[in-house]
Amino acid sequence: MNRVAECSLALIGLFLFVSLAANFGGFGEWFKLVVQAPYMALLFYGFYRVLSKDASREGWKRAVLDILLLFSLMLFFVGYGLHFAANHVEVKMAEDKLMLLLAPKVATSLEALVYLSAIYSPTYYFDEILGHQLVYTGFFGLMVGGILLEAWYKEEEKLEVADYAAIAASSVMLTLIMTMATVEGQYAIHALILSSVMVLALVARFRKGVVRRPFILLMLLTGIMTASYILVLAAIYFDPISVALHGLTGRVPQPSEPSRILCQFIFLSGAFSDETKILLAFLI
């Protein structure tokens, strides 16, 4: 089997497992820092080793590629750390049921509300906006770096049926990861635009030769499927009011948002007694 295809199937398959465990395994946020983040570094390094093997990298292209990869890697992990820290505080303030139960009793004056708002507003921005933008922009930058690495330093390769099957399976798994992450991370429309631009550029540049470049083929298939799924979700959840309030990025709601809003309504609306709030807390 082709080395890139084999590496893609193994690394992305394990990436899917780690991502599902991080989001649905009930391990808590520390799993993302202790397990998921180191695995991401291993994932990037694994692809870099495979794509750069036997490549003679000299001249201005090497400098451009090194700067792109290092800058993208920096963006990714700076965003990852920023998101982790801010999310820990933001979740405690806006989703922790005990904190929500106490909030109406503590925020009894204008000064207290101003103080809490001064803490929560930048925390939310670092968590849900800037943190996600840095993470996913860095990730797309690394994808582009991999494309350039193969395009500039690798010759076209003859691929077997097993190679195409591995690349197709890997692209499906990577699409699932990227769609879940960007939609939940309020980066869906950005991902749609970046994926569409990447697909158009790859088709225009490589045309039929793309089928003999395994990593570029992987990125092409992933880009097509990611853009298609996000476009379908954007059409299904199109909401003129949300677009008017939040712009185009408001078209694709976060899957976790309904339960979050319901919980905040129960605890902060003043429509329920403390006993009822505690009872409902066990049901949502």
PAMARMAR-238882 format. One line per field, with one value per residue: x, y, z of N, C-alpha, C in turn; residue in three letters; residue number from 1. Coordinates in nm, 3 decimals. Atoms other than C-alpha are relative to their C-alpha. Example, Ala and Ser with C-alpha at 12.3 -4.5 7.8 and 13.67 -1.06 7.14 Angstrom:
<nodes>
n_u <- 0.089 -0.082
n_v <- -0.119 -0.119
n_w <- 0.000 -0.006
ca_u <- 1.230 1.367
ca_v <- -0.450 -0.106
ca_w <- 0.780 0.714
c_u <- 0.090 -0.077
c_v <- 0.120 0.109
c_w <- 0.000 0.073
rest <- ala ser
nr <- 1 2
</nodes>
This chain:
<nodes>
n_u <- 0.084 -0.071 -0.035 0.089 0.133 -0.008 -0.015 0.127 0.100 -0.036 -0.002 0.131 0.088 -0.024 0.044 0.145 0.024 -0.037 0.095 0.127 -0.020 -0.013 0.126 0.114 -0.043 0.022 -0.128 -0.024 -0.082 -0.143 -0.034 -0.041 -0.132 -0.100 -0.002 0.031 -0.100 -0.122 0.023 0.001 -0.140 -0.047 0.065 -0.068 -0.136 0.005 0.020 -0.119 -0.107 0.031 0.000 -0.133 -0.100 -0.077 0.018 -0.114 0.065 -0.094 0.047 0.102 0.118 -0.020 0.023 0.144 0.072 -0.034 0.068 0.142 0.026 -0.027 0.100 0.128 -0.010 0.010 0.140 0.082 -0.018 0.037 0.146 0.043 -0.019 0.089 0.135 0.011 0.004 0.121 0.118 0.014 0.064 0.130 0.094 0.029 0.088 0.123 0.064 0.000 0.134 -0.012 -0.028 0.122 0.094 -0.045 -0.017 0.101 -0.013 -0.123 0.009 0.117 -0.021 -0.056 -0.145 -0.030 0.027 -0.108 -0.120 0.012 -0.003 -0.137 -0.076 0.057 -0.007 -0.127 -0.019 0.077 -0.067 -0.120 0.040 0.083 -0.030 -0.142 -0.063 0.037 -0.055 -0.142 -0.015 0.039 -0.084 -0.127 0.019 0.008 -0.135 -0.078 0.047 -0.061 -0.142 -0.014 0.024 -0.119 -0.111 0.012 -0.001 -0.132 -0.113 0.033 0.044 0.127 -0.016 0.105 0.072 0.081 0.138 -0.006 -0.041 0.117 0.096 -0.052 0.014 0.142 0.042 -0.064 0.066 0.130 -0.025 -0.047 0.117 0.085 -0.068 -0.002 0.136 0.043 -0.080 0.022 0.138 0.006 -0.091 0.046 -0.094 0.053 0.001 -0.141 -0.046 0.063 -0.072 -0.137 0.007 0.037 -0.117 -0.100 0.045 -0.013 -0.143 -0.058 0.051 -0.058 -0.146 -0.047 0.092 0.003 -0.115 0.028 0.023 -0.130 -0.062 0.087 0.039 0.083 0.130 0.065 0.048 0.106 0.122 0.043 0.053 0.130 0.101 0.019 0.077 0.135 0.075 0.026 0.097 0.131 0.039 0.031 0.131 0.104 0.017 0.001 0.086 -0.023 -0.019 -0.135 -0.093 0.005 -0.064 -0.137 -0.067 0.010 -0.043 0.112 0.091 -0.014 -0.002 -0.078 0.084 0.013 0.063 0.136 0.000 -0.064 0.097 0.107 -0.051 -0.012 0.136 0.057 -0.066 -0.015 0.120 0.082 0.132 0.002 -0.051 -0.128 0.027 0.027 -0.127 -0.082 0.064 -0.021 -0.144 -0.029 0.070 -0.055
n_v <- -0.120 -0.127 -0.042 -0.109 0.058 0.081 -0.093 -0.071 0.088 0.026 -0.121 -0.063 0.092 -0.022 -0.137 0.007 0.065 -0.095 -0.112 0.047 0.020 -0.132 -0.073 0.078 0.108 -0.035 -0.008 -0.135 -0.087 0.030 0.102 -0.072 -0.057 0.103 0.105 -0.046 -0.095 0.070 0.082 -0.090 -0.024 0.124 0.006 -0.092 0.047 0.121 -0.037 -0.073 0.097 0.078 -0.085 -0.058 0.105 0.001 -0.126 -0.090 -0.130 -0.111 -0.121 -0.084 0.080 0.057 -0.105 -0.030 0.113 0.007 -0.110 0.032 0.110 -0.044 -0.100 0.070 0.081 -0.094 -0.042 0.110 0.030 -0.119 0.003 0.115 -0.034 -0.111 0.055 0.088 -0.080 -0.083 0.086 0.050 -0.107 -0.032 0.108 -0.012 -0.115 -0.001 0.131 0.073 -0.019 -0.064 -0.141 -0.062 -0.010 -0.107 -0.126 -0.102 -0.043 -0.078 -0.118 -0.074 -0.143 -0.038 0.017 0.142 0.038 -0.056 0.078 0.132 -0.017 -0.033 0.126 0.100 -0.040 0.039 0.145 0.061 -0.032 0.081 0.140 0.038 -0.073 -0.006 0.131 0.087 -0.053 0.033 0.145 0.050 -0.065 0.073 0.134 -0.015 -0.035 0.123 0.075 -0.064 0.033 0.137 -0.003 -0.057 0.092 0.106 -0.055 -0.054 0.089 0.139 0.032 0.072 0.141 0.090 0.050 0.120 -0.008 -0.007 -0.136 -0.087 0.035 -0.056 -0.145 -0.031 0.021 -0.105 -0.127 0.003 -0.020 -0.136 -0.086 0.010 -0.074 -0.143 -0.054 -0.009 -0.099 -0.137 -0.040 -0.026 -0.109 -0.123 -0.029 0.077 -0.076 -0.019 0.129 0.014 -0.086 0.050 0.130 -0.025 -0.059 0.106 0.094 -0.066 -0.016 0.130 0.045 -0.084 0.020 0.135 0.064 0.146 0.048 0.008 0.140 0.064 -0.067 0.051 -0.098 -0.102 0.064 0.004 -0.135 -0.034 0.069 -0.057 -0.134 0.011 0.050 -0.097 -0.112 0.047 0.024 -0.127 -0.072 0.061 -0.043 -0.143 -0.015 0.056 -0.083 -0.142 -0.078 -0.142 -0.077 0.029 -0.063 -0.144 -0.029 0.051 0.013 0.131 0.108 0.041 0.089 0.138 -0.002 0.101 0.109 -0.007 -0.126 0.009 0.041 -0.108 -0.109 0.048 0.001 -0.139 -0.053 0.057 -0.051 -0.146 -0.073 -0.038 0.063 0.126 -0.004 0.070 0.144 0.044 -0.007 0.115 0.118 -0.001 0.017 0.142 0.050 -0.056
n_w <- 0.000 0.002 -0.136 -0.042 -0.021 -0.121 -0.111 -0.014 -0.060 -0.139 -0.081 -0.005 -0.072 -0.143 -0.025 -0.019 -0.129 -0.107 0.003 -0.055 -0.143 -0.064 0.001 -0.047 -0.089 -0.139 -0.070 -0.047 0.083 -0.013 0.101 0.120 -0.020 -0.031 0.103 0.135 0.050 0.040 0.119 0.115 0.035 0.063 0.131 0.091 0.021 0.082 0.140 0.047 0.024 0.120 0.120 0.023 0.015 0.125 0.072 -0.004 -0.019 0.004 0.065 -0.061 -0.032 -0.133 -0.100 -0.002 -0.058 -0.143 -0.069 -0.002 -0.093 -0.137 -0.037 -0.015 -0.122 -0.111 -0.010 -0.049 -0.142 -0.078 -0.006 -0.079 -0.141 -0.033 -0.009 -0.116 -0.122 -0.002 -0.004 -0.137 -0.078 0.059 -0.033 -0.144 -0.021 0.079 0.013 -0.127 -0.059 -0.132 0.023 0.051 -0.113 -0.089 0.072 -0.031 -0.139 -0.011 0.087 -0.049 0.017 0.130 -0.007 0.013 0.138 0.080 -0.032 0.062 0.145 0.038 0.001 0.091 0.142 0.063 -0.013 0.109 0.125 0.012 0.008 0.114 0.123 0.034 -0.018 0.112 0.125 0.005 0.015 0.131 0.101 -0.005 0.057 0.146 0.044 0.003 0.117 0.117 -0.005 0.049 0.145 0.064 -0.020 0.099 0.136 0.035 -0.021 0.028 0.135 0.007 -0.034 0.044 -0.116 0.018 -0.050 -0.147 -0.036 0.017 -0.106 -0.125 0.007 -0.009 -0.139 -0.080 0.029 -0.067 -0.144 -0.023 0.023 -0.119 -0.107 0.031 0.000 -0.140 -0.072 0.047 -0.030 -0.144 -0.030 0.065 0.109 0.113 0.125 0.036 0.053 0.131 0.094 0.017 0.070 0.139 0.067 0.013 0.104 0.130 0.030 0.030 0.129 0.105 0.009 0.025 0.094 -0.007 -0.073 -0.143 -0.037 -0.020 -0.114 -0.108 -0.104 0.065 0.023 -0.132 -0.030 0.095 -0.041 -0.128 0.026 0.069 -0.092 -0.108 0.053 0.031 -0.123 -0.067 0.083 -0.028 -0.134 0.005 0.066 -0.087 -0.119 0.036 -0.089 0.030 -0.123 -0.046 0.094 -0.024 -0.128 -0.013 0.128 0.065 -0.089 -0.084 0.071 -0.043 -0.146 -0.071 -0.052 -0.145 -0.040 -0.057 -0.141 -0.074 -0.012 -0.087 -0.137 -0.046 -0.017 -0.122 -0.121 -0.004 0.041 -0.115 0.012 -0.074 -0.137 -0.017 -0.006 0.137 0.072 -0.039 0.058 0.146 0.027 0.016 0.117 0.123
ca_u <- 0.000 0.112 0.285 0.071 -0.252 -0.145 -0.040 -0.367 -0.581 -0.391 -0.343 -0.686 -0.860 -0.698 -0.769 -1.141 -1.130 -0.952 -1.190 -1.500 -1.357 -1.275 -1.624 -1.851 -1.644 -1.719 -1.350 -1.376 -1.183 -0.847 -0.859 -0.831 -0.521 -0.346 -0.441 -0.595 -0.343 -0.033 -0.196 -0.256 0.116 0.190 -0.060 0.104 0.452 0.352 0.222 0.525 0.765 0.588 0.547 0.903 1.076 1.346 1.256 1.542 1.419 1.627 1.575 1.296 1.025 1.177 1.174 0.813 0.696 0.881 0.739 0.386 0.406 0.561 0.319 0.018 0.140 0.181 -0.171 -0.317 -0.162 -0.194 -0.562 -0.591 -0.445 -0.645 -0.966 -0.895 -0.832 -1.119 -1.363 -1.294 -1.396 -1.683 -1.844 -1.816 -1.992 -2.255 -2.328 -2.241 -2.577 -2.458 -2.316 -2.638 -2.839 -2.628 -2.602 -2.941 -2.861 -2.513 -2.586 -2.825 -2.678 -2.570 -2.209 -2.216 -2.368 -2.104 -1.829 -1.957 -2.009 -1.654 -1.526 -1.767 -1.757 -1.383 -1.384 -1.657 -1.469 -1.142 -1.326 -1.587 -1.452 -1.078 -0.975 -1.169 -1.056 -0.691 -0.730 -0.910 -0.713 -0.395 -0.535 -0.624 -0.278 -0.121 -0.341 -0.217 0.141 0.095 -0.043 0.255 0.498 0.364 0.317 0.667 0.877 0.694 0.646 0.314 0.262 0.070 -0.195 -0.369 -0.733 -0.641 -0.473 -0.784 -1.000 -0.775 -0.775 -1.154 -1.208 -0.962 -1.136 -1.475 -1.335 -1.155 -1.471 -1.671 -1.413 -1.390 -1.765 -1.840 -1.557 -1.622 -2.000 -1.969 -1.685 -1.888 -1.640 -1.871 -1.907 -1.534 -1.468 -1.714 -1.531 -1.181 -1.281 -1.441 -1.136 -0.907 -1.114 -1.125 -0.752 -0.664 -0.888 -0.757 -0.391 -0.373 -0.675 -0.652 -0.312 -0.476 -0.557 -0.183 -0.109 -0.240 -0.229 -0.370 -0.646 -0.721 -0.749 -0.963 -1.214 -1.222 -1.274 -1.560 -1.743 -1.685 -1.813 -2.112 -2.216 -2.180 -2.373 -2.657 -2.660 -2.655 -2.955 -3.148 -3.091 -3.115 -3.261 -3.298 -3.319 -2.996 -2.824 -2.942 -2.809 -2.488 -2.407 -2.354 -2.182 -2.515 -2.666 -2.534 -2.629 -2.408 -2.549 -2.488 -2.668 -3.032 -2.959 -2.735 -3.003 -3.271 -3.057 -2.987 -3.357 -3.455 -3.202 -3.198 -3.548 -3.698 -3.992 -3.899 -3.847 -3.513 -3.668 -3.795 -3.456 -3.279 -3.532 -3.502 -3.122 -3.128 -3.344 -3.141
ca_v <- 0.000 0.355 0.506 0.823 0.623 0.382 0.668 0.853 0.555 0.486 0.843 0.977 0.662 0.709 1.084 1.006 0.774 1.034 1.310 1.104 1.008 1.373 1.497 1.209 0.986 1.174 1.216 1.590 1.881 1.760 1.467 1.719 1.873 1.555 1.318 1.500 1.785 1.558 1.329 1.627 1.704 1.338 1.354 1.659 1.515 1.181 1.339 1.568 1.275 1.078 1.370 1.499 1.161 1.160 1.518 1.748 2.078 2.377 2.736 2.985 2.717 2.559 2.891 2.965 2.618 2.616 2.955 2.845 2.521 2.681 2.975 2.745 2.514 2.815 2.939 2.597 2.538 2.898 2.879 2.537 2.659 2.983 2.793 2.538 2.800 3.032 2.746 2.614 2.951 3.014 2.676 2.725 3.063 2.984 2.610 2.488 2.435 2.533 2.861 2.930 2.862 3.110 3.376 3.549 3.566 3.713 3.953 4.171 4.510 4.699 4.691 4.312 4.275 4.506 4.311 3.973 4.103 4.242 3.892 3.690 3.892 3.860 3.502 3.408 3.586 3.406 3.073 3.066 3.320 3.386 3.046 2.858 3.090 3.037 2.658 2.604 2.864 2.693 2.353 2.471 2.626 2.290 2.124 2.376 2.313 1.940 2.010 2.229 1.976 1.703 1.929 2.080 1.785 1.465 1.305 1.162 0.804 0.511 0.415 0.080 0.011 -0.045 0.298 0.471 0.283 0.393 0.754 0.753 0.608 0.858 1.150 1.041 1.023 1.356 1.517 1.392 1.535 1.871 1.914 1.836 2.058 2.362 2.358 2.328 2.581 2.849 2.826 2.650 2.930 3.004 2.631 2.632 2.921 2.782 2.430 2.565 2.778 2.479 2.250 2.501 2.566 2.195 2.115 2.411 2.332 1.955 1.852 1.480 1.451 1.479 1.106 1.030 1.249 1.072 1.356 1.612 1.366 1.322 1.700 1.734 1.471 1.610 1.963 1.859 1.663 1.922 2.207 1.999 1.894 2.244 2.391 2.145 2.226 2.599 2.559 2.344 2.580 2.907 3.165 3.526 3.657 3.482 3.609 3.965 3.946 3.748 3.762 3.460 3.265 3.251 3.020 2.695 2.651 2.469 2.124 2.199 2.535 2.425 2.244 2.532 2.795 2.583 2.541 2.915 2.996 2.762 2.904 3.273 3.359 3.385 3.169 2.870 2.818 2.690 2.350 2.325 2.435 2.161 1.902 2.009 2.011 1.634 1.606 1.814
ca_w <- 0.000 -0.072 0.230 0.239 0.204 0.478 0.707 0.642 0.733 1.056 1.179 1.086 1.213 1.553 1.529 1.493 1.793 2.009 1.897 1.975 2.312 2.389 2.302 2.403 2.629 2.949 3.034 3.095 2.949 3.079 2.835 2.553 2.705 2.818 2.532 2.236 2.208 2.217 1.961 1.732 1.748 1.663 1.374 1.220 1.269 1.116 0.796 0.778 0.806 0.534 0.293 0.340 0.315 0.044 -0.049 -0.137 0.004 -0.098 -0.210 -0.148 -0.149 0.160 0.347 0.247 0.343 0.677 0.771 0.675 0.873 1.181 1.179 1.131 1.408 1.637 1.557 1.623 1.964 2.082 1.994 2.155 2.485 2.477 2.412 2.684 2.952 2.854 2.802 3.152 3.301 3.059 3.119 3.494 3.467 3.205 3.229 3.578 3.746 4.093 3.959 3.769 4.084 4.280 4.007 4.071 4.443 4.388 4.101 4.303 4.214 3.903 4.020 4.050 3.703 3.552 3.728 3.607 3.255 3.247 3.323 3.110 2.785 2.713 2.841 2.593 2.314 2.385 2.415 2.139 1.890 1.894 2.030 1.762 1.485 1.573 1.602 1.273 1.076 1.195 1.098 0.747 0.719 0.800 0.536 0.278 0.394 0.333 -0.014 -0.103 0.040 -0.186 -0.489 -0.475 -0.369 -0.465 -0.804 -0.917 -0.796 -0.936 -0.682 -0.643 -0.560 -0.194 -0.187 -0.322 -0.071 0.217 0.099 0.056 0.404 0.553 0.382 0.520 0.875 0.843 0.702 1.000 1.242 1.065 1.022 1.388 1.509 1.289 1.338 1.716 1.709 1.521 1.233 0.987 0.731 0.744 0.687 0.396 0.229 0.292 0.178 -0.140 -0.225 -0.161 -0.384 -0.670 -0.646 -0.644 -0.939 -1.139 -1.061 -1.082 -1.292 -1.376 -1.210 -0.869 -0.875 -0.868 -0.567 -0.253 0.002 -0.241 -0.334 0.038 0.082 -0.232 -0.121 0.233 0.102 -0.128 0.141 0.416 0.199 0.088 0.439 0.583 0.288 0.350 0.722 0.647 0.415 0.664 0.955 0.760 0.994 0.873 1.230 1.330 1.016 1.088 1.443 1.393 1.021 0.797 1.073 1.254 0.995 1.141 1.509 1.757 1.848 2.217 2.212 2.273 2.601 2.712 2.646 2.813 3.123 3.144 3.100 3.382 3.627 3.530 3.407 3.756 3.648 3.866 4.236 4.370 4.438 4.080 3.943 4.139 4.019 3.654 3.681 3.705 3.393 3.147
c_u <- 0.087 0.020 -0.092 -0.140 -0.004 0.007 -0.131 -0.103 0.028 -0.014 -0.138 -0.101 0.015 -0.042 -0.151 -0.034 0.029 -0.100 -0.134 0.010 0.005 -0.135 -0.116 0.037 -0.020 0.127 0.029 0.097 0.148 0.046 0.050 0.141 0.108 0.013 -0.018 0.107 0.132 -0.020 -0.004 0.141 0.058 -0.059 0.072 0.140 0.002 -0.018 0.123 0.113 -0.024 0.013 0.139 0.108 0.061 -0.018 0.122 -0.053 0.103 -0.067 -0.114 -0.125 0.011 -0.029 -0.148 -0.077 0.028 -0.071 -0.150 -0.032 0.021 -0.105 -0.137 -0.001 -0.012 -0.144 -0.086 0.014 -0.021 -0.151 -0.052 0.013 -0.092 -0.143 -0.018 -0.017 -0.130 -0.126 -0.024 -0.072 -0.141 -0.105 -0.039 -0.101 -0.137 -0.073 -0.003 -0.129 0.005 0.026 -0.124 -0.104 0.036 0.002 -0.107 0.012 0.122 -0.011 -0.124 0.016 0.060 0.150 0.040 -0.020 0.110 0.128 -0.003 0.007 0.141 0.089 -0.051 0.021 0.133 0.028 -0.072 0.069 0.125 -0.033 -0.064 0.036 0.148 0.068 -0.029 0.058 0.148 0.022 -0.027 0.075 0.137 -0.010 -0.007 0.137 0.090 -0.042 0.061 0.150 0.026 -0.019 0.123 0.120 -0.004 0.013 0.140 0.110 -0.028 -0.044 -0.137 0.026 -0.116 -0.065 -0.084 -0.140 -0.002 0.040 -0.118 -0.104 0.043 -0.016 -0.146 -0.051 0.056 -0.070 -0.137 0.017 0.043 -0.113 -0.091 0.060 -0.010 -0.139 -0.050 0.072 -0.033 -0.142 -0.014 0.086 -0.035 0.095 -0.050 0.008 0.142 0.054 -0.059 0.076 0.140 0.002 -0.031 0.117 0.107 -0.036 0.019 0.145 0.064 -0.045 0.063 0.149 0.037 -0.087 0.002 0.117 -0.024 -0.017 0.131 0.080 -0.085 -0.043 -0.090 -0.138 -0.079 -0.058 -0.114 -0.132 -0.055 -0.061 -0.138 -0.109 -0.028 -0.084 -0.144 -0.084 -0.035 -0.103 -0.141 -0.051 -0.039 -0.136 -0.113 -0.031 0.001 -0.104 0.028 0.027 0.143 0.104 0.004 0.075 0.149 0.076 -0.011 0.039 -0.111 -0.092 0.005 0.010 0.089 -0.093 -0.023 -0.081 -0.140 -0.002 0.061 -0.099 -0.114 0.042 0.008 -0.138 -0.060 0.057 -0.002 -0.127 -0.083 -0.137 -0.013 0.055 0.131 -0.020 -0.024 0.127 0.087 -0.056 0.026 0.147 0.037 -0.061 0.058 0.152
c_v <- 0.125 0.053 0.112 -0.053 -0.080 0.089 0.074 -0.085 -0.022 0.125 0.064 -0.091 0.016 0.141 0.003 -0.060 0.096 0.115 -0.040 -0.021 0.133 0.069 -0.077 -0.108 0.029 0.011 0.139 0.075 -0.035 -0.106 0.068 0.054 -0.107 -0.102 0.057 0.093 -0.069 -0.087 0.087 0.030 -0.122 -0.015 0.088 -0.050 -0.124 0.031 0.073 -0.097 -0.077 0.084 0.055 -0.105 0.003 0.129 0.088 0.143 0.111 0.122 0.070 -0.080 -0.060 0.104 0.033 -0.110 -0.011 0.108 -0.028 -0.107 0.043 0.100 -0.066 -0.084 0.089 0.045 -0.109 -0.019 0.121 0.006 -0.111 0.032 0.112 -0.050 -0.085 0.081 0.080 -0.085 -0.053 0.103 0.025 -0.104 0.006 0.113 -0.018 -0.133 -0.079 0.030 0.065 0.149 0.073 0.016 0.117 0.137 0.104 0.053 0.090 0.131 0.082 0.150 0.027 -0.021 -0.145 -0.048 0.051 -0.080 -0.137 0.009 0.028 -0.124 -0.093 0.036 -0.035 -0.149 -0.073 0.024 -0.086 -0.148 -0.030 0.069 -0.011 -0.135 -0.093 0.049 -0.033 -0.149 -0.044 0.068 -0.067 -0.137 0.006 0.038 -0.121 -0.090 0.056 -0.031 -0.141 -0.009 0.052 -0.094 -0.112 0.055 0.043 -0.105 -0.148 -0.016 -0.070 -0.149 -0.082 -0.064 -0.122 0.021 0.013 0.139 0.096 -0.027 0.061 0.151 0.042 -0.014 0.109 0.134 0.007 0.027 0.143 0.101 0.001 0.082 0.151 0.061 0.015 0.113 0.142 0.047 0.032 0.120 0.132 0.045 -0.060 0.077 0.028 -0.129 -0.024 0.080 -0.054 -0.133 0.020 0.058 -0.107 -0.097 0.062 0.015 -0.133 -0.052 0.080 -0.029 -0.139 -0.077 -0.153 -0.058 -0.017 -0.144 -0.074 0.069 -0.029 0.104 0.108 -0.055 -0.008 0.136 0.041 -0.064 0.056 0.138 -0.003 -0.042 0.099 0.117 -0.041 -0.018 0.131 0.081 -0.054 0.042 0.147 0.024 -0.049 0.095 0.150 0.075 0.148 0.085 -0.019 0.066 0.151 0.038 -0.034 -0.010 -0.142 -0.114 -0.045 -0.100 -0.144 -0.004 -0.108 -0.109 0.011 0.120 -0.016 -0.038 0.109 0.114 -0.040 0.003 0.142 0.062 -0.049 0.068 0.152 0.078 0.051 -0.064 -0.127 0.021 -0.076 -0.150 -0.055 0.000 -0.123 -0.128 -0.008 -0.020 -0.144 -0.058 0.051 -0.016
c_w <- 0.000 0.142 0.051 0.029 0.130 0.125 0.027 0.072 0.148 0.087 0.013 0.070 0.150 0.042 0.025 0.135 0.116 0.007 0.059 0.150 0.074 0.013 0.062 0.101 0.147 0.082 0.054 -0.090 0.006 -0.097 -0.128 0.012 0.013 -0.112 -0.141 -0.057 -0.037 -0.125 -0.125 -0.046 -0.072 -0.141 -0.102 -0.033 -0.090 -0.148 -0.055 -0.033 -0.130 -0.126 -0.031 -0.020 -0.140 -0.081 0.018 0.004 0.009 -0.062 0.073 0.039 0.140 0.108 0.012 0.071 0.150 0.080 0.011 0.103 0.145 0.048 0.023 0.127 0.123 0.019 0.062 0.150 0.090 0.016 0.088 0.150 0.045 0.018 0.124 0.128 0.010 0.011 0.141 0.088 -0.051 0.033 0.147 0.025 -0.065 -0.007 0.129 0.077 0.137 -0.016 -0.052 0.109 0.090 -0.068 0.035 0.144 0.019 -0.077 0.037 -0.016 -0.137 -0.002 -0.020 -0.144 -0.093 0.019 -0.069 -0.152 -0.049 -0.003 -0.110 -0.147 -0.066 0.008 -0.112 -0.135 -0.020 -0.021 -0.136 -0.131 -0.036 0.010 -0.116 -0.131 -0.015 -0.025 -0.143 -0.113 -0.004 -0.064 -0.153 -0.057 -0.010 -0.117 -0.128 -0.004 -0.050 -0.151 -0.074 0.011 -0.103 -0.142 -0.043 0.000 -0.030 -0.145 0.007 0.021 -0.056 0.123 -0.036 0.056 0.152 0.048 -0.010 0.109 0.134 0.002 0.012 0.144 0.091 -0.020 0.066 0.150 0.030 -0.021 0.121 0.114 -0.025 0.005 0.143 0.071 -0.042 0.026 0.148 0.038 -0.066 -0.111 -0.130 -0.131 -0.046 -0.064 -0.138 -0.105 -0.027 -0.076 -0.148 -0.079 -0.023 -0.112 -0.139 -0.041 -0.039 -0.136 -0.114 -0.020 -0.048 -0.100 0.016 0.080 0.149 0.046 0.021 0.111 0.124 0.104 -0.059 -0.030 0.131 0.035 -0.093 0.041 0.131 -0.020 -0.065 0.099 0.115 -0.047 -0.028 0.126 0.071 -0.079 0.023 0.137 0.003 -0.063 0.091 0.115 -0.032 0.082 -0.024 0.124 0.053 -0.089 0.023 0.126 0.000 -0.132 -0.053 0.093 0.093 -0.065 0.050 0.152 0.058 0.052 0.151 0.047 0.059 0.148 0.088 0.026 0.093 0.146 0.056 0.023 0.132 0.125 0.011 -0.031 0.117 -0.001 0.083 0.140 0.008 0.000 -0.140 -0.083 0.030 -0.061 -0.151 -0.036 -0.022 -0.128 -0.130 -0.004
rest <- met asn arg val ala glu cys ser leu ala leu ile gly leu phe leu phe val ser leu ala ala asn phe gly gly phe gly glu trp phe lys leu val val gln ala pro tyr met ala leu leu phe tyr gly phe tyr arg val leu ser lys asp ala ser arg glu gly trp lys arg ala val leu asp ile leu leu leu phe ser leu met leu phe phe val gly tyr gly leu his phe ala ala asn his val glu val lys met ala glu asp lys leu met leu leu leu ala pro lys val ala thr ser leu glu ala leu val tyr leu ser ala ile tyr ser pro thr tyr tyr phe asp glu ile leu gly his gln leu val tyr thr gly phe phe gly leu met val gly gly ile leu leu glu ala trp tyr lys glu glu glu lys leu glu val ala asp tyr ala ala ile ala ala ser ser val met leu thr leu ile met thr met ala thr val glu gly gln tyr ala ile his ala leu ile leu ser ser val met val leu ala leu val ala arg phe arg lys gly val val arg arg pro phe ile leu leu met leu leu thr gly ile met thr ala ser tyr ile leu val leu ala ala ile tyr phe asp pro ile ser val ala leu his gly leu thr gly arg val pro gln pro ser glu pro ser arg ile leu cys gln phe ile phe leu ser gly ala phe ser asp glu thr lys ile leu leu ala phe leu ile
nr <- 1 2 3 4 5 6 7 8 9 10 11 12 13 14 15 16 17 18 19 20 21 22 23 24 25 26 27 28 29 30 31 32 33 34 35 36 37 38 39 40 41 42 43 44 45 46 47 48 49 50 51 52 53 54 55 56 57 58 59 60 61 62 63 64 65 66 67 68 69 70 71 72 73 74 75 76 77 78 79 80 81 82 83 84 85 86 87 88 89 90 91 92 93 94 95 96 97 98 99 100 101 102 103 104 105 106 107 108 109 110 111 112 113 114 115 116 117 118 119 120 121 122 123 124 125 126 127 128 129 130 131 132 133 134 135 136 137 138 139 140 141 142 143 144 145 146 147 148 149 150 151 152 153 154 155 156 157 158 159 160 161 162 163 164 165 166 167 168 169 170 171 172 173 174 175 176 177 178 179 180 181 182 183 184 185 186 187 188 189 190 191 192 193 194 195 196 197 198 199 200 201 202 203 204 205 206 207 208 209 210 211 212 213 214 215 216 217 218 219 220 221 222 223 224 225 226 227 228 229 230 231 232 233 234 235 236 237 238 239 240 241 242 243 244 245 246 247 248 249 250 251 252 253 254 255 256 257 258 259 260 261 262 263 264 265 266 267 268 269 270 271 272 273 274 275 276 277 278 279 280 281 282 283 284
</nodes>
